[in-house]
């Protein structure tokens, strides 16, 4: 499987993914060359922050248990990858601590992690940037205060459909009403319409697609797959489901049971190939015809597509502890058993697709600032598009 080098990924993200969100505020072309932002085209391998001279990581972690909080319900992709970390990563951390997984989903998980002791004994494994979770009324956390360690997988969300859908690309469906796209998410009010569900609804509206949005109580990967199997839905837009199908339903993509109709997120980011097909998937951004629609798409879609998964520590975790975890993850990626197993679960080449904190954190923080700097327009879109979920 061909992979983009880390340096190319970050150069693309710096020129497109970051500053395209600014277009929602200033009305500029999201694909234009930025004039501000973090340094671009970094080709140097970042080095871990040195540990403090008196910190004995071996003694500190020996005999301890690290709680790894999966910000996802059991059975999904985030949970499965957390289990791989639990089983295989501990031997690369000095002192070889035991790693125990806890599932605390969504806002509750973020709140728990935000209030966790910054002692290195509690980490989280999260899906996507999660900026929209901070908008929830019960959110206590600030996502820009967590200490990112590594982002595992940089790729756009894919609109996945079953063979019941009569189109092979979303462009074929634009303006047609002879078939209904049916999808489901945990959306009970406008404030719940965030991230990929908001993006999918936005595309239904702006591309004049016939869509039916179903509000459900649970929308984890396992629930989505069950609804696919039952025929209750025929489509989904989710950060890593397209690639996870290689593990969840081996051979199904190759057989045509599932197909990727379009990619959300930044069109400059590119779409890694699926292990079972070499079909090129186009970007939804290129189907939009007005500058306003492109700006709104940037605001709704780009922040949700910054990365697939990330390992992070609570706020105020000392840099020398974070550096230990970063080095441990680097060491693990050099181990064939760890790298192959995690790659199998993610269906991505984690050796090349993992991006460490020195590279991802500036992009993450800048995207955070720009996302929360456009909340008035974001709220307008939530209210406007929630009508799909009231049908």
N, C-alpha and C positions, 0 to 999 in steps of 0.2 A: 504494500500500500504506500503510495507516494505521499510524503508529508512536507509541509512548508517548514523551513528552518525557523527557529524561535525568533531570530533577528528579523526575518521578513514579516512574520506575524505581527510583531510589535511595531514595525515601521508602518504597516498597513493600518493598525489600530490607531497609531498616533495621527496619521494623516486623514483617516476617515471616521473611525468609530467614536473618537473623542469629540472632535469639533463639529461633527455633523449635527449633534444635538443642539449646538449653539444656533444652528440655522432656524430652529423653531422659534427662537427669540428674535433674531435679527433678519430673517427672511432671505438669507443668502443661499447659494447653491450648496447643498450638503456635500457634493463631491468635489468642491473647489479646494485648492491647496490652502491649508491653514496658515495664518500668519502668527499665531500664538500657540502655546501648548508646551508640553514637555519635550525634551530632546528626542530626536527621531533617528531611526536607522542605527540603533545601538547594536553593534556586532560583537561587543565584548561579553564574555561569560561573566555574570555578576558573581562576586565573591560574598560569602556569608559574613555577617558582622562578627568580628572576633569575640570570643567569650571573655568575660572579665577574668583577670589572672587568678583570682581566688575562688572561682566557681568550679567546683568539682562535679561535673555532670554525671559521672559514673556513680558517685556516692549519692547524689541527689535523687536519681531515678531508680537506683537499685532497690528491689523489693517493693516498689510502688505500683499502683494501678492508675493508668490514665483513663479517664472517662472520655470517650469519643462520642459526642452528641451528633446524631444524624438528624438534620433539620428536615425530616421527611418521614412519612408513615412507613411501617415495615413492608417489605416486598417490592419496593421500587428500585430504580437504578441507583439513587443516592445511598439507600440502605445497603444494597448489594456491594457497592464499592467500599462502604464503611466496613463491611465484614471482611473484605480482603485486607484492608489496612489493619484491622484488629488481629487477623491471623498471621500476617507476614511482616508488618512494619516494625514491630516492637524490637526485634533483634538488631535493628540498625540504630536504635536510640541507645546512647550510653547507659549502662546499668540494666539493659534489656527489660524494661517495665512491661507488665501485662497491660493490654488494651482491651477495655470493655465497652461495647457499643450500647448506647441508650437512644431510643427513638423519641424525640420531642419535636413535633412537626410545627413548621411555619412560625407564626408570631410567638407562640409559647416557647419554642426552642430558642429563638433569638433573645427573648426576654431572659430566659434562664442563663444563656451564655453571657449576656451583658452584665448580669449580677454575679457571675461565677468568680471565684478567687483567681487572681492573675498569677498563679503559682506554677503553671505548666502542667498541672494534673487534670485539667479539663480543656479539651479542644472540641472544635466542631467541624463537621464536613457538610457543606451546604451546596445547594443547587442554584446556579445562576447568581447574578449580583444580589437579587432580592431587594432592590431599592423600594419597590412598591409595598413590601411588607411594613416598612416604616410608616406608611400612611394609615395603617390600621388604627382605630381609636384606642385599642388596648396596648399599642406598642410603647415600650419603655426605653427602647434602645436607639442608638445612633450608629448606623452601619459604618460610617466613616471612622469610628473609633476602634473597631476591631482590628487586630493585627493579622493581616494576611500572611500566609506562609508560602503557599503555592496554589496556582490555578491549574486544574487538571482538565485539559481539553479546551481549545478555543475554536469554536465552530458555530454557525448560525442555527437557529431553530428551523425545522423543516415542517411544512404542511404535509402530514402523512395521511393518506387515504387508503381505503381498502379497494379491492377489485370491483366492488359494487359501483364505484364512481366511474362514469363513462369517459372521463378525461384523463390524459396522461400528463398534462401540464395545466397550471391554473390559467394560463393565458387562453386556453381553449374554452374556458368556462365564462370568461368576461362577458357580462351583459346577457347571459342566457338564464332562463328561468324554467327549463324543462327538467331539471334535476335539483334535488335539495341536498345540500351539504348539511350534515347533522353532527354536532359536536357537543360535548358536555364539560362543564367546569363547576367548581364550587363558587358560584356567584349568586349572592342573595340580595345585593343592593349595589347602587352605583359605585360605592367606595370599594367593593370587592372586585370590580372589573378593572384588572390591572395586568401588566406584563403581557404574556403571550395570549391569554384570552381576550384582552383588549385589542391586541394587534389583529387577531383573527376576525373579531367583530368589525374592526375598522376596514379590513380588506373586503369583507362581505358587503359592507355599505358602499364603499368608494368604487368597487369594481362591479357593482350591481349583480352580485351573486345571489342565488336563491339559497338562503341559510336558515337553519333552525338551531337555536341555542338552548340547551337543556341545563337547567340549574340543578346540581346534585350536591349531596353532603360531602362526598369524598372524591377527590380527583387525582389521587396518586397514580403512578404508573400501573400498578397492579389493577386498580379500579378501571383505568382506561382500557387495559387489555381485556378485562372481563366484559366491558361494554362493547368492545370491538367483536369479541367472540359471540356475544348474544345478538349482534346486529342492531344494537340500540344506537350506535353511532357509526359513522363511516369516515370520520376525519378527526384530526387532532393537530395542534401546533404546540410542540414541546421541545425544550432545549436539546435533549439528547436521545429522544425516543427512536428517531430514525436509525441511528447507529446501534442503539441497544437492541433493536429487533434482531440483529445478527446473533445475539445471545438468547433473547427471550423467545424468538420464533425462528430458529435456524432454518435456512432455506426458503423462508416465506417471501422475502424480497426477490430472490432469484426466480421464484415460481410465479411472481406477479400478484401474490395475495395482498401485498402492500406496495405502495408506490409513493415517491416523494414528488409533490406537485409544484412546490415553490419553496424558496428560502426566505425567511424574514431576516431582520438585522441589516447590517451594513453591507451593501453590495461590493464594497472593496475588499471585504474579508475573505471572500472565496468560500467554496463548499468542498470540504474533504470528501473523497470518494467513499461510497458505501462498500464494505468488503464483498458484497454479493452482486454488485452491478457497477458498470462504468457509465451509466446514464448521467448526463450533465443536467443539473438542476439549476434553473434560472432564479433570479431574485425578484421578489414581489415589488421592490422599489421601482424597478424598471417598467412595471405595468401601470404605474400612476402617471397621470398626465398633467396635473397642475402643480405649481410650486407650493401652494398651501397644503395639498395632500402629501407631498413629499416631506415637507417640514413636519406635519403632524405624524407621519409615519416614523420619522426619525425620533420624535419625542416618545411615541408609544413603544417602538420596537427596539431601538438600539440599546437602551439601558438594560433590557432583559436578555441581551445576546452577547454580553461581554465575555463570559466564559461559561462552561458547562457545570463544573464543580470546583470547589475551593476548600482548602484546609486552612483554618484560621484559629487564633487564640483570643481570649477575652481582652477587652481594653486594659491598658496599663501593664500587660504582660511584659516583663523586662526583655530588652533586645537580646541579651545574652542567652536567654531561654529560647526565644524565637529562633535565634541563629542555630541552636542545637537541633531543633526540629527541621530547619531547612537543610542542614547538612545531612541529617539522617535520611531525609527524603531523596536527596541527591545520591547518597550511597545506595539507597534501595533501588533507584532507577538503573543503577549499574549492575544490579543483580538480575539474572535472567528469570528466575522463578517469580520474583516480585513483579518485574516489568511485564512479563508475558501474561501473568494472571490478571493484573489490573488492566492491561490492554484488552484482554479477552472480554472482561466484564464491561468495559467502556466502549469497546469496538473502535477505539482510537489508539494510535501509537503513542503511549504516554511518554516514551523516551524523548520524542520530539515535540509533543503537544503540551507538555507541562511547562508553565511559565512561572518563574519565581518572583518573590515579592519586590525585589529591586526594579523589576520591569513592570509588573502588573499594578503595583500599588499606586504610582502616580496617575496611571490611566484610570484606575478605579476611582480615585478620589476626585479627579477632575470631572469624570462622568457623573459622579454623585452630585457635585456642586451644580452642574448644568441641568441635571434632571430636576433638582429641587428649586432651581431658579425659574422653572417654567410651569409651576404647579397650577396657576390659574387656567392656562389653556388645557392642561392635563385633566383638570376637574370638569371643564366644559365638555371634553370628549367623553369622559365617563358618563355624564348625565345624558348626552346625546345618544350614545350607542347602547345604553342600558335597555332601551326599548326592545331590543332583540331578545333580551332575557325575560321580558314580561309577557311574551307571546304564549 
